[in-house]
Amino acid sequence: MFGGQRLANLGQFSPEFPDAEALHRGLAHWNHRRMAVATPSADWRAEVAENLAKKAAEDSVVEPVETRVQSW
């Protein structure tokens, strides 16, 4: 079984991230921007809101994986 097939059953995907690959790519892009050296944004509230949304999307996949691993 391919990794993408295993991940397809994890988490609650959203219109922004319809499947595991889209979620992975979206989070990778977000992390790249988030970790880049930059000056503070004038619209910091929007950044905070985006960070919260991305963390929630990430948690929707990570938490089910942790539950499965803990049961082994």
N, C-alpha and C positions, 0 to 999 in steps of 0.2 A: 504494500500500500504506500502510495506517495504521501509525503508530508502534507501537501495541500488538501488531500482527501481526508486525512486525519483531522486537520484543523478546521475543515468545513463544518464539523459538528460542534465546534466550541464557540461559546460566547453568543451574544445577541448582536448581530450586525445591524447596521443602520443604512439609510439611503446614501449617506456619505461613504460608507464602507460596506458594500453589499456582500463581500466575501473575505476570506482570510488573507488572500493576496493583496486586495485593496487596502485592508486594514494595515497590514505590514508595511506596504509602500507609503501609505499616508503617515503612519507613525515615524517611519524612517525620515521622511521629508521634514516633518515637524521637529524631530530631534535635531536634525542638521541645522535648521534655522534657529532653534532654541539654544543650541550650544555654540553657535558662531559668535565671535567677538563683535560687539556692536555697541553703539551708544544707546541709552534708554530711549524708548519710543515715546512720542508725545501722546499716543493713544494707548497708554499702558493698561487701561481697563479692558480694552478689546483683547490684549495679549493675555491678561489674566483669565478672561472668559474662554479664550481658545485653549489655554493650558488646562483648564478644568474639563472642558469637553473632550480633549484628547486623552487626558488621564482616565476619564470615565470609560472611553472606548478601549483603552489599553487594559483596564481592570476587568472589563467584561470578558476578555480572553484569558488573562493571567490567572484570575481567581478559579475558574473551572479547571485549569491545568494543575494548579496547586492542589486542589481537592483530589484530583485523580492521583497525583503523585503521592500525597499523604496516605492514601488508602492502600498503597502497595506495601 
